[in-house]
Amino acid sequence: MDADSSRSLPSTAAAEFTQSGALRQNFGVGGRVHVDRPLPFLVLNRFDPDAGHSLAERVAVTSSAYAIWTEAEDAEAIEMVETVVARHAAQFDRFLLISLYDLPLSESLAEDAPALPDFVAHIGASDDEAAEAAAAALDDAMAVITVDLRTCTVEHLSRPYFEPGIETLIDADRTVSHISLGLPQNYRRPDRNGIYPQLYHELAIGVFDALLKAACVFIDRTSAKAPAHHRSLGRSAFIAAAQSVDRKLDRVCCSFDLLLSVSPINTTEALARFVSDKCEKPPVFRYRPLTVDPELAKRALYRVDVRTVEDPVLEHLFSEKRREVDQQLTMLECRNTDDFRFASLILYGAVEPPLLKAAKQILDSDAMASPIRDSVADCHAVKRAAHKLAARYREHDERFDPKIELRDDIAPGLMVSGGKLLISTATRMPKRRVDPLLQHEMSVHVLTHLNGAEQGLAMFRTGLAGYDGVQEGLGVFAEWAVGGLTRARLRLLAARVVAVDAMIGGAGFIDTFRTLHDTHGFTVRGAFGIVSRIYRSGGFAKDAIYLRGFKTVLDLVAKRHDLTPFWFGKIAPHHVGVVEELAQRGLLRAPVFTPEFMVRDDAKARIAKFAADPNFAAL
């Protein structure tokens, strides 16, 4: 502050900064200041506690550095802002205050009007070059935000908006710049009794991103250390509320295992009975008792208030995950009933015509393929190979230490549950299939679980909403990359698609079995295994995602997209941008483990060859 300031310098003891320069402190009745780390800006908002759903307040508390308060805390708020500015004076040549406020409600619409109020924002700036540049960047960013097919109209003020006391603070210190942003309330319903929540959410994300762009330009004009990306100015640490929400959601997620809960425990015995009945009677499956009461779990799920996380990106991820867990619990409620089929369709979707066409082409072209003779590996050989693969990963980092168990209560094959690899004691497979399947199960499913466990939020370990499709696609891609995606395996994946489509269409177990056995040449054991997976618990649509996901991954490779974001944890393709943003902000760590199949010379050559000449049909 200048020496002639009429306001005495506040004591930095009034704000309890950590050694790293972080601060999170409440003051008064409703005031709070949050500083994630030393930054040359602070977002301000003086809010009305009775107004509810203030976009200005919502965006402010999303920021990595903000102060919010009510009228009752004006004096304390100014002292706190002065303290933050003084704290950073030695680190930054200039400091930017950003005032956010809500514009008055529009009176132009009737209560039953179907249209939204005008989408107009007001921008003001102090008369220094850095503030004007930041305001121009904010103008450009706001102008491209689209809501209800309309972009934002920006009006410039000759004099910016000031919270009480802020103008005096700025006048007293010419190293402080200032911009103000007035936000429309076009997310409110015309009857004033509520909001349009999706519009509110989209506006919060758009405005927050625009503010980061403005702050980035300000830093570029005032410092030699401009960030490489504007999103790196966002929060670099999860607040306690976000971690609390994550823990509560994870507690519900970990209270049940969907795949184990819907998988039969008597598959081997059911096959023997099916054969003795000359393949004429549908099998009767038995299941594990549920470890959770779905209704009670849903109550716990919706007691979690995701709005407390102060970050629209994280709020959206948590909301997505909560909705997915809700759907999974609905499936458990409907287990072994006709409704289970429809519940699984909500989660996994129907078979789209192009996928069904591709599956039928694979089955038709390979219908007469001859089996290749090979020695057989039993469950013990698979377990030994799994331990060897885990040991190779531990040479890089000792944290790769999954549990590897033999189980007699699952169908023949391998399954990953959390971070555990489960191997059925009934497993027998060609030896040449052992490494590809372990690359699928351990180098994708287990690896992303372990990488996700290092991210600070459990949902990256258990999986963001909708991750299953590309996760299984990556698993099949791993098999292909190491040269282990045999024609028989590809036919099996195609048969799953055909069987899921038949199940959705109302075909019974026996009809679908006959289609695979009589029409497409699968053995009794092979056809039974496929159909049992699809008809378990009443009709499970999940198995179509393997071929679909594989095609998704190959499309990404063909477009030369980097697969690295998928190793941060269990994510869906639409989360790639979110992962990149959170990594830029320092909230996500680089993956600890890279899949072995991505660094093998033969795999790298195979991937490069496909990327240069992508041809799914020629695989």
GIHUZI-V862071 format. One line per field, one symbol per residue. ss: DSSP state (H for helix, E for strand, C for the rest). A space follows every 50 residues. Layout:
ss: ???
//
This chain:
ss: CCCCCCCCCCCHHHCCCCCCCCEEEEECCCEEEEECCCCCEEEEEECCCC CCCCHHHHHHCCCCEEEEECHHHHHHHHHHHHHHHHHHCCCCCCEEEEEE EECCCCCCCCCCCCCCCCCEEEEEECCCHHHHHHHHHHHHHHHCCEECCE ECEEEECCCCCCCCCHHHHHHHCCCEEEEEEEECCCCECCCCCCECHHHH HHHHHHHHHHHHHHHHHHHHHHCCCCCCCHHHHCCCCCCHHHHHHHHHHH HHHCCCCHHHHHCCCCHHHHHHHHHHCCCCCCCCCCCCCCCCCHHHHHHH HHCCCHHHHCCHHHHHHHHHHHHHHHHHHHHHHCCCCCHHHHHHHHHHCC CCHHHHHHHHHHHHHCCCCCCCCCCEEEHHHHHHHHHHHHHHHHCCCCCC CCCEEEECCCCCCEEEECCEEEEECCCEEECHHHHHHHHHHHHHHHHHHH HHCCCCCCHHHHCCCCCHHHHHHHHHHHHHHCCCCCHHHHHHHHHHHHHH HHHHCCCCHHHHHHHHHHHCCCCHHHHHHHHHHHHHHHCCHHHHHHHHHH HHHHHHHHCCCCCHHHHCCCCCHHHHHHHHHHHHCCCCCCCCCCCHHHCC HHHHHHHHHHHHCCCHHHC
//
